[in-house]
């Protein structure tokens, strides 16, 4: 646990809640839990993003609000199905082996 006493799971839940609240087009979010590193890897699934046929994540440095390295990718629902079917690879070192899905209906926005 870090100095400001926010654990990884709490930080993920906070980000999921905030992103669902800020962007109504997000249908689902997927937390790709890292094996060894304390970092947050999120995939936002939205029809509003341009399909690229790739899962490209963007990096955000740790901050006071989220004291972990943060990687966020946005893909379309169709691309998500292709990821699940192993037709589109995840970024290096990412795996769906230990992931958690958040549907909009699960989150109180």
N, C-alpha and C positions, 0 to 999 in steps of 0.2 A: 504494500500500500504506500502511496506517495505522501509527501508532506501535507498536502491539502486534503487527505483522507477521502478521496474518491476512488473507488475501485473500478476495474475495467468494465465489469458488467453494468454498474450504475452509469458510467460514462456512455456506454453504448445505448442503454435505455433512454438516457436524456437526449442523445443525438437523434435516435429514431423518433421519439416524441416530437422534437423540434422540427425535424425535416418533414414529417407528415403534416404538421401544423403549418409550415411555410409553403409547401408545394402540394397542392391538391391533386396534381397529376401523378404523384407517386402511388403506384398500386401496391407495391410490396417492397420490403427491404430485407436484405440478407446479410447477416453477420457471419463472415468467414473467420472463425476463431483460429488464431495463430497457434502453432505448436509450441514454439519456444520463446517468442518475443512478446513483451507487453505492448502491443499496438492494436489499433482498431482498423479492421478492413470491412468496409460496407459496400454492398452493391444495391443501388437504387433502381427499381424496375418501373419504367414509365414509358408510355406511348408517345410522350412529348419530346423525347430525345431523338436525335438522328441515328439511324442504325449504321454501325460501322463494321459489323462482323468481327468485332474485337472487344475485349474487356480491358479498357484502358483506365487505370486508376490515377487519381490526382492526389498528391501528397500535401498535407497540412502539418506544420510543426506543432509540437506540444504547446499548450497555452495554459493560462490559469484556469480557464473553464474546462478544457479537455487536456489533462496532463499526460497524454499519450500521443505518439505519432499516429496520424490519421490518414487513411487511404480511402478515397471514395470513387466508385465507378458508377456510371449511369448506362443502362442498357434497356432495350425495348423488351416487351413481354416475349416476342418471338425469339430474340437473342437469348433470353433466359432459358427458354425451352431447349435451344441448341446447346447451351452450356450444360444443362442437366443431362442431355444426350451425348455429351462429350464431343460435340461437333464444333464448338468454339472453346478454345482453351482459356483457363483462368490465368492471371498473371503468375509469373514464376513464384514458387513457394506457397501459392494459395491452393486450398483444397476444400471441397464440399464435404469431406469426410466428417468434420465436426462443425457443422454450420447450424445457424438458427434463423428461421424465417419469421418475419413480422408482417402480418397483413394489416391493412388500414383499419379493419374492423376490430382488431385486437388492441388498438391504441386509443386511449382517451385523449382526444385532441382538444 
